Every structure is written in C-alpha cells, then in structure tokens.
Amino acid sequence: MSDELLEGYARAILRALEDPDLQEALHTYVPGSEERVRRFLESRPDIVQLAREVKAIKEYSIAHMDELIDEAMRSLKSVNAVPHYAADAREARELALSLVGRGKVVVMSKSMTAEELGIREALEEAGNEVWETDLGQLLVQLEGGKPMHSIAPAIHMTVARVAQLLRDRLGLDVSPSDAPQQMVAKVREFLRSKFVSADVGISGGNALAAREGALLLVENEGNIRMVTNLPRLHIAFVGVEKLVPTMLDAFKVILVQAAFAGLYPPTYVSLIAGPSSTGDIGHRRVYGAHGPVEVHVVLVDHGRRAAAKDVVLREQLRCIRCGYCQFVCPVWGQVANNWGGSTYGGPMGVNWTAITEGVDRGAALAMLCLGCGRCDVACPVEIPISGILADLKRRFTSSL
C-alpha cells in the first residue's frame, strides 16, 4: 500500500476522533444497540442455535461455491430471470450500464455490494437520475460520504445534521426541532414520486437459494418492496458468498441476520423468483403483471472466489453482514467505518477490504485492531475475525 493511501486513512481516522457530531452520535447510539441485541439473544436460545445451523450452511456453501454458482445460473433461467456473472467491479458496472442505459430514473435499495462496486456513481456519470431509498443510505448519498455501518449507514449523523442535509440537498421544509417522525414523513413523500416514476430498481440480496433461483431480502422500511416491485426492470447485485443450497437455508440466514442486527422479527421478508406473472387470461402464463417485466441477477465475484481458496480469508465469507461485531468493537466505536477501506469498516470490514480491495490494503488497516477478541464472541457464525486480522498483521509486517 502506498504511503499516500496510508496517510489518507490516518487523516480520516484523526478527523473522526475530532468530529464532535460523530462522537456524539456514536456514544449515544452504539451502547444501546449492543445491549438490545445482547438482551434479545439471552431471551432466545433458539436463535443462537439457528445461528449454529447457519454457520454449517455457510461453510458448506463456501466449500461448494463453484457448484452453487453453476446451479444458480441454471435455476435463475428456469424461473425466467436473467443470470449474469461479474468477475470484478468493472464488469459489474459495465453490466449495470448496458442494462440501464442513459437518461433513466433509478431507485436503489441499500446494498453494500452495490456500494462496493460503485454502481450508483457509474449510473449517475452516465446521465441517469439515481436515488438511494433506504433512509440512512439516502442521507449518506446526500452527504457524499460512505456508509458508517453495514445495517445503519447513517449512524454517524446527529438529528441536526440530518435536518441540514434534507433541507439543503432536497429542499425539504425541516428543522432540527422536528421530531424524527416528521422528517421521515417528508422524506416518504419525496421518495414516493421517485418510486412511481422509476424505470429501474436495483437491489442487493441477503441470500440466494441456488436450487430454486430465489432471492431473499430482509428489511424494515418497506422501500425494498417498492424498489423490486414498481419499476419494469429489477437488477440485483449479489456476491457469490450469498449463495446457499436451498430456500430453507436462505430463510435461516436472513432470520439470523435480522436477529443479530437487532431487528427481530423483521418487518418485511421478500422472496423473488423471477419477474411478475399471471396465467389468468387463456390459462397461459405471461410475464409483467403488476411487478417487473424483467429480473436480472448479477452474481459478483470481485475477490470472493480467490478468498475461498485462502485458508484464512475464506472464514470471512461466512459473514452475514449483521454488523454486530462493529457494535462491540472499541475501535469502531470511536471512528465507525472511517477505520476501513473505500466501502467497508470495522473488524469485519477490514477483512472484507482485504478480500475486495487487496490483501495489502486490508493488512495495513488491520494494524489498528486491538486484538481484544470481542468481535469473535459477537459473531453469529463464529468467524474468528480477530484471528484473520492477526494474520493480516503478520502479512503486513512481513512485507516491511
């Protein structure tokens, strides 16, 4: 990693430590979030047991990744979806541009994979009007920053900062004295017009069942359902580590993800197996009823298949992106995702940076890990996160 890049990360971390709004937001929100998840898990041993099942499912899926990719490609075709494969971020962006075109209105649900690939920026540069529809991700878009948590991307913003962004960037009549409910109502009204006029909806995926070709998404806001239902074209970008053998396996993954994110039971779970269809006229199935006419699913590698062959990094591919390890991490609790690469942050995020941006970048960032091991205890699928970070540290020091 270049000295210039290291200095850039160092400056971001120092700015975070000196940012009073960030420090207020983190110290106000994080302790309560960690405690809420801990209390819930103590009351639900069945969820903890389900997490052990998910660990086994993910281990099997990583060991059979290539087979599951092939099976998913066939299954997606069988449900009339269009499968694609992107070896890296460049290919993913090219696919997005070829499918969307120019001059379109695009709505996006929160997707760390799409964020990692730079999908929104590529579409905007091509002349499309693109809107994030998850409230936290929309705020990040308006700020021009990056998500500060995998589940709560705007966790670093105070109420006053949110009001300023909504007023200055969207022209909404809000003030810091407004209750959050009032602000949400005004954003809801603004985004409604984007949902109904959108040509394209772009989502990620919490899990993808290889056997059935079924994509599962979990949420609380309800925006994912509109992103994936209202536009004529739905495109999903799904990392190949999200593949699991069956639909039942996929349901188990999303339930555990929601629980460890502190959002249990989830308000919405969507299962998408191809475009909308009807057989009510002439008893012949036709596509494009009330939902999308076309569904495209892009399976994304971008370092994941190489990581699956790395004896250490492969463990991180079990990650279900619940973000609980970030809540318990003392370093993340001070600087949020400023400790991390261009997209990911915190203990799991540094490991994901090593997978998606290169081991040299992840290894340098790993040097800030305290080695306390709290992330290991928190992880629902028992990823030895601190052990991976320790290995990255060894790789960094050996390269000096």
SEPATOR-938310 format. One record per atom (N, C-alpha, C, O): z, y, x. Coordinates in steps of 0.001 Angstrom, whole numbers, plus 500000, padded with zeros to 6 digits. Example, Ala and Ser with C-alpha at 12.3 -4.5 7.8 and 13.67 -1.06 7.14 Angstrom:
BEGIN
507800494310513190/507800495500512300/507800496700513200/508465496681514236/507080497750512850/507140498940513670/507870500030512900/508039501138513409/
// end
This chain:
BEGIN
500000498807500843/500000500000500000/500000501245500879/500696501282501894/499238502255500510/499133503459501327/500417504269501259/501159504202500279/500672505049502332/501845505924502359/501765506944501230/502788507315500654/500554507400500910/500377508397499849/500811507844498491/501443508542497698/500462506577498237/500849505964496971/502359505782496899/502971506045495864/502957505333497997/504410505170498038/505108506504497805/506099506574497078/504594507546498414/505189508865498235/505067509327496788/505957509998496264/503955508963496144/503778509307494737/504809508635493853/505366509271492959/505071507353494090/506102506643493333/507473507256493590/508268507425492665/507746507589494857/509040508176495201/509245509512494490/510334509796493991/508199510323494447/508308511616493766/508576511437492274/509370512168491683/507900510448491671/508105510194490235/509545509776489957/510135510200488963/510107508954490822/511478508496490636/512462509643490810/513413509771490038/512238510474491816/513129511616492031/513052512598490864/514070513149490443/511838512817490341/511701513700489171/512463513134487987/513104513875487241/512393511803487814/513089511162486694/514596511346486812/515268511606485813/515124511214488001/516567511360488208/517039512783487949/518200513012487610/516131513734488111/516495515147487933/516062515695486586/516246516882486315/515490514849485735/514996515278484425/516125515171483398/516484514061483006/516696516297482953/517843516220482032/517500515587480687/518328514885480105/516277515830480183/515888515244478900/515791513725479005/516268513007478126/515171513235480087/515063511789480286/516440511167480419/516722510137479808/517294511787481212/518624511230481418/519419511208480104/520129510245479815/519290512275479319/519975512302478026/519458511198477108/520241510504476458/518131511039477058/517535510035476176/517954508630476599/518327507815475755/517894508341477897/518242507001478373/519714506698478143/520053505610477677/520589507637478460/522025507379478354/522507507362476911/523577506833476610/521714507942476026/522066507912474603/521592506636473935/522322506043473141/520375506205474248/519734505110473512/519995503734474110/520245502779473375/519941503623475434/519918502308476063/521192501493475834/521090500320475472/522393502065476030/523597501237475839/523694500631474443/524089499475474288/523333501409473433/523388500895472065/522382499792471822/522669498834471106/521193499919472417/520157498896472241/520577497582472882/520415496516472290/521116497662474089/521572496449474767/522676495764473974/522667494544473810/523622496551473485/524749495987472745/524289495371471425/524802494329471018/523341495997470763/522845495485469485/522217494101469660/522469493200468861/521408493934470692/520780492643470945/521843491601471307/521790490469470827/522799491977472145/523838491037472575/524640490526471387/524891489326471269/525044491445470500/525830491034469322/525016490123468415/525533489134467894/523748490455468228/522907489622467371/522788488206467935/522914487236467187/522552488075469219/522364486764469821/523647485940469768/523598484719469623/524787486603469883/526059485882469762/526234485295468370/526875484258468200/525660485966467374/525801485500465987/524728484490465581/524833483876464519/523690484309466418/522581483443466041/522233482463467168/521243482655467873/523043481418467336/522725480421468369/521400479713468119/520805479172469051/520926479709466861/519642479078466568/518491479822467246/517509479206467662/518615481149467356/517578481926468032/517591481641469531/516540481555470167/518776481497470080/518886481170471508/518250479805471777/517566479623472785/518475478849470875/517858477539471022/516337477633470876/515596476965471596/515883478462469944/514450478653469757/513828479241471024/512698478904471379/514560480112471697/514061480689472943/513848479606473999/512903479688474785/514711478601474025/514524477499474975/513246476718474644/512537476260475540/512964476575473349/511710475925472954/510512476752473401/509508476207473860/510623478060473265/509524478938473682/509308478847475188/508170478878475655/510386478737475942/510237478558477392/509371477333477690/508459477401478514/509658476219477023/508881474992477244/507427475174476807/506509474702477477/507224475858475687/505864476121475204/505082476935476230/503929476623476530/505708477969476762/505035478837477723/504777478108479047/503730478301479664/505707477288479476/505494476521480710/504288475604480573/503457475511481477/504201474928479431/503054474051479176/501761474869479153/500746474462479718/501814476023478495/500610476837478327/500094477359479659/498884477408479876/500992477748480547/500575478234481865/499963477106482679/498956477295483362/500582475922482602/500060474777483346/498696474333482837/497925473727483580/498389474632481562/497120474215480958/496288475430480540/495545475370479560/496413476515481274/495775477781480900/494261477647480744/493700478105479749/493604477033481706/492143476930481648/491693476132480430/490710476487479778/492413475050480121/492068474242478945/492249475045477662/491424474967476752/493338475822477592/493604476601476385/492582477719476210/492221478060475083/492118478287477312/491063479313477213/489808478704476591/489222479282475675/489401477548477084/488203476890476547/488381476540475077/487473476728474268/489571476024474736/489821475641473343/489824476868472439/489282476825471335/490424477952472896/490476479171472091/489082479744471863/488777480217470768/488247479706472876/486876480216472719/486145479451471618/485426480046470815/486330478135471583/485690477320470531/486307477597469164/485595477728468169/487639477684469123/488326477862467841/488032479225467229/487882479343466013/487952480246468060/487640481580467545/486258481590466890/486068482213465845/485305480908467498/483978480809466888/484048480077465551/483337480427464609/484899479069465470/484978478259464247/485523479047463064/485264478691461914/486286480128463334/486794480958462238/485956482237462082/486380483197461437/484771482228462680/483804483319462556/484222484597463288/483703485677463009/485161484464464226/485454485568465132/484527485454466333/483933484402466569/484407486529467085/483528486530468258/484400486573469512/485057487583469763/484421485500470302/485249485498471509/484525486110472704/483305486004472832/485288486741473562/484774487287474814/485777486963475911/486937486649475642/485315487045477138/486204486840478278/485985487977479265/484848488281479626/487077488608479704/487003489700480683/487769489282481923/488975489038481865/487071489200483040/487715488771484282/488637489836484844/489615489517485521/488334491102484568/489157492178485110/489087493389484183/488448493347483132/489755494466484591/489817495663483747/488449496287483549/488137496767482459/487633496286484585/486290496879484465/485487496163483391/484872496813482546/485484494838483409/484741494081482395/485302494344481000/484543494434480035/486615494466480888/487222494724479585/486779496082479041/486458496211477860/486766497092479911/486327498420479473/484849498418479087/484459499054478107/484037497708479852/482613497624479527/482402496946478174/481545497367477397/483172495911477892/483090495246476587/483478496208475472/482808496288474443/484569496937475691/485009497895474676/483922498917474388/483643499218473228/483307499450475435/482265500462475262/481028499896474570/480406500572473751/480671498654474902/479488498054474282/479725497757472807/478793497844472008/480941497412472436/481242497091471041/481455498336470192/481063498376469026/482081499354470785/482422500559470024/481273501551469998/480980502135468955/480616501748471143/479569502756471230/480146504142471449/481170504292472116/479494505157470892/479902506543471086/480037507258469745/479414506884468751/480864508293469748/480991509138468568/481720508482467412/481527508882466264/482551507490467681/483270506779466627/484726507255466537/485275507829467478/485315507001465395/486760507210465226/487438505862465435/487128504895464740/488355505796466382/489001504545466760/490508504693466595/491097505662467074/491128503738465922/492589503705465818/493100502491466586/492503501415466538/494206502675467291/494749501622468147/496203501345467774/496969502266467495/496568500079467772/497980499732467695/498521499615469112/497751499485470063/499841499660469256/500434499617470592/500096498302471270/500339497225470725/499532498403472466/499170497224473239/499332497549474708/498594498372475249/500299496905475364/500473497131476799/499270496597477571/498953497098478650/498594495578477021/497397495055477681/496272496089477640/495606496319478649/496056496712476480/495036497763476390/495404498939477283/494528499559477887/496685499247477370/497153500316478261/496849499973479714/496367500808480479/497138498734480075/496876498237481431/495399498343481798/495057498644482941/494534498096480833/493092498061481081/492440499442481015/491292499602481430/493152500425480505/492573501759480374/491556501855479255/490582502598479374/491760501119478166/490778501084477071/490660502441476383/489553502931476159/491798503049476048/491731504322475324/491020505395476144/490162506111475628/491370505500477395/490762506525478249/489249506317478377/488481507278478347/488830505063478520/487397504776478649/486644505169477382/485554505736477452/487228504868476231/486564505204474968/486522506712474749/485534507243474241/487595507399475132/487613508860474986/486567509503475890/485873510430475474/486452509018477118/485469509569478044/484042509372477545/483142510136477892/483843508329476720/482510508062476177/482223508881474908/481169508722474292/483152509746474524/482893510625473391/483428510131472066/482994510596471012/484368509193472098/484989508710470863/486299509445470596/486970509905471521/486651509545469316/487944510097468911/488910508917468772/488742508077467889/489898508857469626/490778507681469699/492219508104469442/492710509067470031/492884507376468558/494274507681468222/495154506445468337/494848505386467788/496248506604469061/497314505607469003/498029505778467672/498228506905467219/498419504671467036/499047504783465719/500494504339465695/501213504665464751/500947503604466701/502379503386466858/502985504742467191/502472505444468063/504067505126466515/504591506477466677/504973506761468131/504642507819468667/505672505812468768/506055506031470152/504862506147471075/504835507000471962/503869505286470868/502677505326471713/501854506587471457/501238507126472377/501843507060470207/501164508320469906/501811509466470681/501114510328471216/503140509477470741/503844510526471486/503505510464472969/503345511498473617/503396509248473509/503002509082474911/501588509610475123/501311510270476124/500690509318474173/499318509833474263/499319511356474258/498619511975475060/500092511964473370/500140513420473284/500720514028474554/500316515115474968/501665513329475168/502306513815476393/501405513644477608/501557514346478608/500450512691477511/499605512405478659/500320511585479717/499957511631480892/501322510843479314/502086510033480251/501808508556480095/500698508155479745/502833507740480358/502696506301480192/503911505784479444/504949506445479434/503807504613478811/504953504072478089/506141503868479023/505974503429480161/507327504185478543/508524504041479356/509323502785479024/510354502520479641/508847502015478050/509454500729477710/508402499932476967/507567500502476264/508435498622477116/507391497795476516/507453497780474993/506424497599474342/508630497965474414/508767497974472956/508949499389472423/508428499727471360/509681500210473156/509962501589472738/509329502546473748/510027503055474625/508030502801473645/507316503550474688/507779504989474869/507636505549475956/508335505600473813/508771506996473904/510285507103474031/510874508106473628/510905506096474579/512363506061474682/512903507214475514/514071507582475387/512065507781476357/512488508834477267/512486510219476631/512896511187477272/512032510334475382/511876511655474766/513055511988473859/513506511157473070/513540513204473986/514546513706473061/513875514144471759/512651514260471686/514694514385470738/514159514856469456/513447516197469628/512414516446469007/514006517048470469/513389518355470693/512011518216471343/511079518943470998/511890517280472283/510607517057472939/509586516510471951/508420516906471976/510015515611471089/509116515055470070/508607516169469153/507413516251468867/509508517009468705/509108518099467816/508101519018468496/507138519465467873/508327519296469777/507411520159470514/506016519555470604/505021520249470396/505943518267470912/504645517600471025/503907517598469687/502712517888469635/504610517274468614/503966517216467299/503480518600466859/502444518730466207/504235519613467223/503857520980466844/502705521495467707/501734522056467198/502828521295469026/501840521880469937/500535521091469988/499463521688470090/500604519781469919/499411518953470104/498738518561468792/497520518388468752/499512518420467723/498913518024466443/498926519153465412/498316519038464350/499623520242465733/499679521358464793/500527521088463579/500344521724462541/501470520141463689/502319519807462538/503469520804462431/503969521307463437/503871521076461214/504950522024460950/506290521298461074/506870520864460079/506766521176462305/508035520505462564/508872521376463494/508351522238464201/510171521132463477/511083521833464378/512157520861464836/512370519836464188/512846521160465948/513893520249466436/515027520039465436/515762519055465528/515171520957464482/516233520804463487/515859519833462378/516716519431461591/514573519449462307/514142518488461287/514764517120461558/514949516731462711/515081516404460499/515557515032460654/514383514151461083/513239514441460732/514646513083461835/513556512174462218/512726511720461030/511511511567461150/513366511500459876/512630511065458686/511573512093458288/510478511722457865/511894513386458419/510940514435458079/509751514433459042/508605514614458629/510037514228460317/508954514185461305/508049512986461065/506825513097461127/508664511837460790/507884510627460534/506973510825459329/505826510379459341/507473511488458292/506665511705457088/505426512547457394/504358512313456828/505567513509458274/504426514371458606/503417513649459500/502208513841459370/503931512821460405/503013512017461223/502293511003460348/501100510760460530/503003510418459409/502391509452458475/501210510084457760/500146509476457649/501398511306457274/500318511984456556/499132512250457482/497981512072457083/499410512676458723/498343512939459679/497547511678459982/496316511696459975/498259510578460248/497569509343460635/496839508684459472/495873507951459684/497295508940458232/496608508344457077/495123508712457082/494271507869456802/494822509952457397/493417510379457387/492631509672458486/491437509423458323/493275509348459595/492602508635460684/492369507176460312/491306506624460599/493344506557459682/493184505150459268/491985504979458340/491168504080458538/491877505843457327/490843505639456308/489458506033456800/488456505598456233/489388506855457854/488071507260458367/487657506479459610/486559506685460127/488528505578460101/488259504888461364/487093503908461244/486951503200460248/486274503889462280/485185502921462373/485648501629463046/485142500545462754/486613501763463946/487046500636464772/488566500611464857/489207501654464985/489135499413464784/490556499216465026/490743498334466251/490090497298466377/491625498735467147/491879497977468374/493343497596468436/494228498435468268/493584496316468683/494956495821468778/495124494980470032/494161494677470735/496351494617470290/496648493589471278/496908492292470542/496267492001469532/497842491518471048/498222490271470388/499507489759471002/499631489681472224/500471489405470147/501724488857470679/501581487393471061/502258486915471972/500709486688470373/500438485285470698/499096484910470081/498675485486469078/498435483937470698/497146483453470197/497165481937470214/497315481324471271/497013481331469048/497020479876468920/495650479325469279/494665479589468590/495592478557470362/494307478057470854/493666477079469877/492450477116469689/494442476215469259/493874475196468373/493228475807467142/492138475401466739/493907476795466540/493413477377465294/492587478650465485/491922479095464549/492618479237466671/491944480525466854/492603481628466068/491932482550465603/493927481548465910/494677482505465094/495473483449465983/496197483018466881/495328484733465719/496027485785466451/497247486204465646/497150486444464443/498409486294466316/499626486719465637/500136488014466242/500188488178467461/500517488941465345/501047490233465762/502322490518464983/502417490191463800/503294491122465638/504579491409465008/504861492900465137/504572493506466169/505429493493464081/505657494944464083/506684495320463024/507082494495462202/507109496588463058/507993497139462045/507394498342461328/507767498628460190/506469499053461975/505961500296461390/504931500079460288/504843500885459361/504158499013460372/503103498768459395/501745499282459843/500745499061459160/501694499963460979/500417500512461447/499447499431461902/498234499596461772/499969498317462440/499075497260462926/498256496695461779/497072496400461939/498883496547460629/498141496010459478/496982496918459086/495914496440458705/497194498219459181/496105499129458828/495041499176459924/493848499248459627/495462499137461180/494509499103462289/493608497881462198/492407497966462457/494190496747461831/493427495494461816/492764495204460471/491967494271460373/493077495988459425/492534495711458094/491524496738457604/490539496372456964/491753498023457894/490927499059457274/489556499250457919/488571499333457187/489434499325459244/488096499532459829/487196498304459662/487678497187459475/485898498528459732/484940497427459611/484950496524460840/484587495350460756/485367497073461981/485352496320463229/486751496274463817/487377497316464012/487250495072464100/488552494890464749/488320494212466098/487678493164466172/488849494822467167/488768494246468510/490187494035469019/490998494961469004/490487492832469467/491807492515470016/491670492177471495/490837491356471879/492494492816472318/492548492508473743/493816491713474002/494927492197473788/493627490469474474/494753489543474588/494775488928475985/493815488270476388/495850489135476715/495989488495478017/496019486984477869/496586486469476906/495421486272478804/495328484812478671/496697484144478724/496829482985478333/497721484858479203/499064484274479197/499660484216477792/500682483565477575/499017484899476834/499491484871475445/499017483623474694/499433483387473560/498158482833475317/497678481606474677/498765480542474620/499447480279475611/498915479937473452/499793478787473267/499008477738472481/497996478068471863/499454476489472493/498628475446471872/498394475596470374/497254475475469927/499445475858469575/499287475789468125/499844477034467434/500520477864468042/499532477130466141/500007478245465341/501536478217465216/502175479268465227/502112477042465099/503567476933465032/504196477434466331/505214478126466303/503594477086467462/504076477600468744/504031479124468763/504962479778469234/502943479677468248/502771481126468243/503838481811467394/504364482857467773/504157481212466238/505213481770465390/506554481771466114/507316482731466007/506841480720466838/508098480656467581/508168481775468619/509212482403468801/507049482015469295/507010483069470312/507329484425469702/508157485163470235/506681484764468588/506867486107468047/508262486296467446/508791487408467461/508861485229466919/510214485355466383/511217485616467499/512124486434467341/511061484933468612/511965485152469744/511733486539470342/512684487230470708/510479486938470438/510171488269470973/510840489348470128/511442490276470667/510737489229468811/511332490220467924/512852490236468056/513460491306468078/513467489065468144/514925488978468220/515461489628469489/516420490398469436/514847489323470626/515339489865471890/514945491330472078/515469492005472964/514032491817471253/513715493244471252/514664494019470346/514613495248470297/515533493306469627/516471493950468727/515875494316467394/516373495219466722/514808493630466989/514093493963465755/513950492732464865/512844492361464473/515101492094464548/515051490835463801/515790490992462478/516891491542462453/515199490514461365/513855489948461297/512804491049461380/513055492171460942/511636490750461933/510587491764461984/510122492110460578/510107491255459693/509744493360460377/509305493788459050/507973493154458673/507768492751457528/507069493069459646/505742492512459381/505349491509460465/505577491727461655/504760490418460022/504083489482460919/502679489286460359/502514488888459206/501679489566461172/500292489397460738/499651488223461455/499773488088462673/498973487382460704/498185486285461259/496733486565460934/496373486728459768/495898486621461959/494479486951461777/493635485828462344/493666485555463544/492887485185461476/491990484101461884/490585484428461392/490119483878460395/489922485327462101/488568485708461735/488524486895460802/489572487406460407/487337487345460441/487173488507459554/487517488173458107/487630487006457732/487681489226457300/487967489027455883/486790488330455202/485644488468455631/487081487585454146/486008486836453476/486375486577452020/487530486714451617/485377486204451251/485589485817449859/484547484775449465/483432484760449987/484934483905448535/483998482924448009/483870483029446505/483470482074445839/484216484208445960/484309484356444515/482986484627443812/482936484629442582/481930484853444554/480619485060443925/479710483905444336/479349483765445504/479356483100443375/478486481969443639/479145480874444471/478468479967444955/480487480958444640/481241479941445387/480702479754446806/480776478668447380/480165480830447347/479710480808448741/480523481823449534/480691482965449105/481021481408450682/481882482272451486/481046483331452195/480104483021452924/481412484578451965/480758485681452654/481842486513453335/482994486531452903/481452487199454407/482428487921455222/482331489421455009/481262489969454740/483487490071455140/483559491512454944/483954491853453529/483243492592452849/485080491326453071/485564491647451724/486276492999451779/485620494039451730/487595493000451880/488331494267451955/488749494606453378/489092495751453675/488719493617454252/489084493847455641/487859493924456527/486757494172456036/488029493715457827/486907493862458767/485748492910458478/485934491787458010/484560493398458770/483354492574458708/483240491749459987/482739490625459971/483714492328461105/483655491654462398/485023491676463064/485734492680463019/485380490555463683/486580490466464523/486159489938465888/485578488858465995/486455490702466917/486163490297468287/487485490134469033/488358490997468944/487635489042469759/488844488791470543/488442488684472011/487639487830472387/489012489562472832/488711489591474259/489872488953475012/490972489504475054/489622487794475605/490628487139476444/490553487763477837/489497487777478469/491691488279478303/491728489082479519/492443488318480636/493555487822480459/491778488237481784/492398487645482975/493127488744483755/494347488865483643/492423489523484520/492976490642485290/494201490223486108/495266490834486023/494020489178486891/495063488725487803/495916487594487296/496681487013488065/495810487259486019/496706486265485441/496400484847485911/497318484077486191/495120484498485999/494784483131486415/495138482900487878/495534481794488247/495003483913488707/495428483784490104/496946483640490179/497466482859490976/497649484400489344/499112484301489323/499575482916488881/500609482428489338/498815482289488000/499173480950487530/499136479918488656/499740478850488553/498429480246489719/498336479338490871/499316479727491981/499395479053493008/500057480811491772/501057481260492733/502405480665492329/502867480891491211/503028479925493207/504232479175492869/505369480084492400/506243479639491656/505369481346492824/506425482279492439/506001483145491243/506701483202490232/504862483811491369/504429484739490317/504141484048488992/504236484679487939/503794482780489019/503467482088487777/504627482117486786/504407482068485576/505852482195487285/507018482226486393/506997483469485499/507448483420484355/506468484590486026/506445485819485240/505499485717484048/505647486467483083/504541484812484096/503587484661482998/504254484117481732/503655484159480658/505467483615481843/506202483189480638/506659484383479808/507029484225478644/506637485563480392/507178486772479762/506586486995478367/505373486911478175/507464487281477395/507002487564476033/507114489051475703/506961489446474548/507381489873476719/507379491338476614/508392491867475589/508097492818474864/509563491266475527/510593491763474614/511270493014475160/511802493817474393/511254493185476488/511833494373477102/513338494341477260/513935495341477659/513976493198476952/515441493147477054/515907493288478501/516956493877478759/515138492754479440/515521492869480850/515552494320481299/516308494678482202/514735495154480672/514746496571481029/516030497239480556/516603498062481269/516481496889479365/517700497482478834/518922497186479703/519824498018479805/518958496009480331/520149495628481090/520053496004482567/521029495847483301/518909496491483015/518684496783484434/519274498139484809/518923499140484183/520158498211485806/520747499501486187/519749500481486794/519927501693486676/518703499975487440/517694500878487999/516831501447486880/516611502656486810/516343500570486003/515528501050484882/516336502017484022/515782502985483502/517627501773483864/518474502641483047/518592504051483566/519053504935482844/518183504290484816/518207505635485384/516831506304485387/516735507525485260/515767505509485531/514437506123485718/513382505591484758/512249506073484770/513726504605483920/512786503986482975/511555503463483728/511678503009484865/510390503522483116/509196502936483739/508602503794484858/507511503507485350/509322504846485258/508915505544486474/509077504631487682/508426504831488707/509941503634487563/510020502577488566/509026501502488140/509349500634487328/507836501563488683/506812500599488308/505435501100488681/505289502156489297/504444500346488310/503064500683488636/502474501650487639/503199502428487019/501160501609487476/500486502572486615/500783502328485140/500653503243484328/501183501101484781/501470500778483378/502882500260483184/503643500797482379/503227499233483911/504484498522483673/505608499071484536/505364499719485554/506852498804484117/508004499267484874/509212498398484632/509178497475483818/510290498699485349/511495497904485242/511341496590485985/510332496381486659/512317495704485879/512267494456486660/511071493571486344/510376493117487253/510825493321485057/509654492504484720/508367493266485004/507341492672485335/508434494600484872/507245495407485063/506766495455486497/505562495503486749/507700495441487447/507302495406488857/506558494102489137/505555494093489851/507055493004488570/506364491717488753/504987491732488096/504036491170488639/504873492370486933/503574492474486278/502627493368487073/501418493139487090/503175494378487725/502349495212488603/501784494371489740/500620494530490108/502601493471490301/502115492583491364/500977491702490867/500051491403491621/501038491283489609/500007490416489034/498728491197488745/497632490732489058/498863492381488149/497698493101487634/497147494165488584/495983494548488471/497974494645489521/497508495694490430/497499495258491889/496997495975492755/498053494084492157/498060493591493519/499466493397494050/500364494191493771/499648492334494819/500964491992495346/501503493102496233/502711493337496260/500636493783496954/501119494822497868/501819495940497113/502829496465497582/501294496313495944/501932497364495145/503257496882494560/504269497578494640/503243495704493980/504474495174493413/505543494963494465/506722495213494213/505145494504495645/506103494208496703/506821495466497177/508027495438497418/506091496563497310/506728497809497743/507725498303496700/508818498754497041/507342498215495431/508226498670494356/509456497786494223/510513498257493804/509330496508494576/510452495579494472/511621495971495360/512752495550495118/511364496765496377/512426497141497313/513534497942496635/514631498052497182/513271498501495462/514308499251494746/515211498361493895/516212498836493357/514877497087493765/515717496162492989/517059495985493684/517110495792494898/518148496049492917/519489495890493479/519890494436493663/520875494134494337/519112493528493053/519440492112493174/520667491695492388/521308490700492724/521009492451491330/522223492135490566/522056490908489678/523044490260489332/520811490578489300/520551489381488510/520774489520487019/520673488530486295/521077490728486532/521296490893485090/520045490563484292/520131490062483171/518877490845484870/517617490558484177/517432489052483977/516891488624482958/517875488256484938/517737486804484824/518534486283483632/518058485442482871/519748486794483484/520626486360482395/520072486801481047/520205486088480052/519446487981481017/518945488528479753/517676487847479273/517447487763478066/516850487361480179/515518486879479803/515583485700478836/516225484696479147/514936485793477671/514998484708476685/514338483417477152/514706482333476698/513361483523478063/512650482322478521/513007481988479970/512277481278480661/514152482521480412/514772482148481687/513852482329482892/513811481486483788/513121483431482900/512333483768484088/513297484233485182/514141485090484920/513196483696486385/514054484162487485/513515485482488036/512999485535489152/513639486540487242/512989487808487560/513451488341488909/512638488772489727/514769488310489139/515269488845490412/514822487983491587/514656488491492696/514626486699491362/514117485825492417/512679486159492780/512303486130493952/511870486479491760/510489486895492026/510495488206492800/509733488375493752/511360489140492388/511471490410493089/511912490202494542/511421490878495446/512838489265494759/513286488970496130/512136488426496970/512008488755498150/511300487591496352/510144487063497077/509159488182497412/508588488208498502/508964489106496470/508089490250496739/508650491107497864/507897491631498684/509978491252497905/510597491993499016/510276491329500351/509957492002501331/510364490002500375/510067489290501619/508609489508502028/508309489688503208/507709489490501047/506302489738501353/506100491148501907/505291491364502810/506854492107501348/506710493481501821/507218493623503258/506524494188504103/508413493120503539/508967493274504879/508176492499505931/508099492910507089/507595491388505521/506806490612506483/505497491296506841/504879490982507857/505071492253505982/503812492943506245/503997494187507108/503018494813507513/505264494551507393/505530495772508166/505215495557509644/505378496473510450/
// end
